[in-house]
Amino acid sequence: MQKLKAISLASFLSLLFLFVSCSIDSSLAENDDYIDEEIYLEEFYKNPDYYVEEEFYVNDDEQVEDNDYIMYEDIIETEEIFVPIFKMESIPPEIIQFITGVSYRENDTVSLDMLSYLTISHFDFNGEKQIGNMIVALEVAEEVLEIFEEIFNAEFPIASIRLIDYFEANDNLSLAANNSSAFNFRYIAGTTRLSRHAFGMAIDINPIQNPYIRHGNILPEAGNEYLDRENIRPGMIIPGDVVYNAFVSRGWTWGGHWTDPIDYHHFEKR
């Protein structure tokens, strides 16, 4: 009888210990401040929405301070990393389709394989980094990339670099939009001579800040604000600046040196 009582008491104590242990575990599980290392890591890899700033607390008697348990996104500031691109390639099929009948027309002078499609990084007037595209002659493609890389490194602002086809291959529309572009199979205004743009050997940059002047006419109209070339403002091309030097040092001619017309936004090569 005594032996039976001893067994019953031992069973009772075992059950009591099991109950207390479960209660403690349950209490700890409900305590937001308690972190078990294995559970924490498992949950973190499933859903990394949080982490403890300094260390894991795994002992029952150590508690995580309220300000140590913080949201992951409050600590890690995610910022997209901009990698500058200066790339040349054959004109992609979708771009050929886009420009055919617009800036490019079938002709016996300039074929598509004589041209190169460029991807160019640049800063805009808000100081933001942008990606643009331009078509130039294949023979000058590499040096044009070098030119625009120099311009980018100097953080010279360019409002827009888009194919002129976005403006129906209409120079006036592109100029008014302050767009910088190159290839456009067209004639020099008022003549039957092909423009250097038709060969992909001319580039216009920031037409508003660097207007075209002929017989007192200003293109684009907004360029009137920039006729005073002594009042230098962002985006203007001035002899000796980074844009001027990048082109002229490679044998390009600047339209700002002409007399009639004067074409401050225009560089060309022969």
ZIGI-V756816 format. One record per residue. N is the residue number from 1. RES is the residue in one small letter. D_LAST is the distance of its C-alpha to the last C-alpha in Angstrom with 1 decimal. Layout:
# ZIGI-V756816
n=[N:N]
res=[RES:RES]
d_last=[D_LAST:D_LAST]
This chain:
# ZIGI-V756816
n=[1:2:3:4:5:6:7:8:9:10:11:12:13:14:15:16:17:18:19:20:21:22:23:24:25:26:27:28:29:30:31:32:33:34:35:36:37:38:39:40:41:42:43:44:45:46:47:48:49:50:51:52:53:54:55:56:57:58:59:60:61:62:63:64:65:66:67:68:69:70:71:72:73:74:75:76:77:78:79:80:81:82:83:84:85:86:87:88:89:90:91:92:93:94:95:96:97:98:99:100:101:102:103:104:105:106:107:108:109:110:111:112:113:114:115:116:117:118:119:120:121:122:123:124:125:126:127:128:129:130:131:132:133:134:135:136:137:138:139:140:141:142:143:144:145:146:147:148:149:150:151:152:153:154:155:156:157:158:159:160:161:162:163:164:165:166:167:168:169:170:171:172:173:174:175:176:177:178:179:180:181:182:183:184:185:186:187:188:189:190:191:192:193:194:195:196:197:198:199:200:201:202:203:204:205:206:207:208:209:210:211:212:213:214:215:216:217:218:219:220:221:222:223:224:225:226:227:228:229:230:231:232:233:234:235:236:237:238:239:240:241:242:243:244:245:246:247:248:249:250:251:252:253:254:255:256:257:258:259:260:261:262:263:264:265:266:267:268:269:270]
res=[m:q:k:l:k:a:i:s:l:a:s:f:l:s:l:l:f:l:f:v:s:c:s:i:d:s:s:l:a:e:n:d:d:y:i:d:e:e:i:y:l:e:e:f:y:k:n:p:d:y:y:v:e:e:e:f:y:v:n:d:d:e:q:v:e:d:n:d:y:i:m:y:e:d:i:i:e:t:e:e:i:f:v:p:i:f:k:m:e:s:i:p:p:e:i:i:q:f:i:t:g:v:s:y:r:e:n:d:t:v:s:l:d:m:l:s:y:l:t:i:s:h:f:d:f:n:g:e:k:q:i:g:n:m:i:v:a:l:e:v:a:e:e:v:l:e:i:f:e:e:i:f:n:a:e:f:p:i:a:s:i:r:l:i:d:y:f:e:a:n:d:n:l:s:l:a:a:n:n:s:s:a:f:n:f:r:y:i:a:g:t:t:r:l:s:r:h:a:f:g:m:a:i:d:i:n:p:i:q:n:p:y:i:r:h:g:n:i:l:p:e:a:g:n:e:y:l:d:r:e:n:i:r:p:g:m:i:i:p:g:d:v:v:y:n:a:f:v:s:r:g:w:t:w:g:g:h:w:t:d:p:i:d:y:h:h:f:e:k:r]
d_last=[117.3:116.0:113.4:112.3:111.8:109.7:107.4:107.1:106.3:103.6:102.1:102.2:100.5:97.8:97.2:97.2:94.6:92.4:92.6:91.8:88.8:87.4:87.9:86.1:83.2:83.1:83.2:80.4:78.3:78.7:77.8:74.1:74.2:75.3:72.6:73.4:70.7:70.7:70.7:68.1:65.6:66.3:65.7:62.6:60.9:61.9:60.6:59.0:59.7:61.5:62.4:64.7:62.9:64.7:67.0:69.2:72.8:75.0:78.4:80.8:81.5:77.9:76.3:72.6:72.1:71.0:67.8:66.9:66.7:63.4:60.8:58.0:55.3:56.7:55.9:52.7:49.8:47.3:43.7:40.7:38.5:34.8:32.6:28.9:26.7:23.1:22.8:20.5:21.9:21.7:22.2:26.0:28.1:29.3:25.8:24.9:28.1:27.3:23.9:24.8:25.6:24.1:20.4:20.2:21.7:22.3:19.8:18.8:15.0:14.6:17.5:18.8:18.6:14.8:15.2:16.9:19.5:19.7:22.9:22.5:25.4:25.5:28.2:29.1:30.8:34.2:33.1:33.4:31.2:29.4:27.4:24.5:22.2:18.6:16.5:13.0:11.1:13.4:11.1:10.4:13.9:15.8:13.9:14.0:17.7:18.0:16.6:19.1:21.8:21.6:21.8:24.7:26.6:26.5:27.9:25.5:26.5:24.4:26.4:25.1:22.5:23.2:21.6:21.4:23.9:26.5:26.0:26.2:22.4:23.4:21.0:24.1:26.1:23.5:23.0:26.8:27.3:25.0:23.0:19.7:17.5:14.2:14.3:16.0:15.9:16.5:15.9:15.2:18.7:20.8:18.6:18.1:14.3:12.6:11.2:8.0:11.1:12.2:9.7:10.5:7.2:9.1:12.4:15.4:18.2:21.8:21.6:25.2:25.0:21.7:22.2:20.4:22.3:22.5:25.6:27.6:26.8:25.9:24.2:25.6:29.0:29.8:27.1:29.7:31.2:28.2:27.7:29.4:26.7:29.5:31.3:29.2:29.9:28.8:25.4:24.0:20.8:21.8:20.2:21.4:22.2:21.3:18.5:16.8:17.4:16.3:12.7:12.4:14.1:11.4:8.7:7.8:8.7:12.0:13.4:16.7:16.1:15.7:19.1:19.4:18.4:18.3:16.7:18.0:17.2:13.4:10.5:6.9:3.8:0.0]
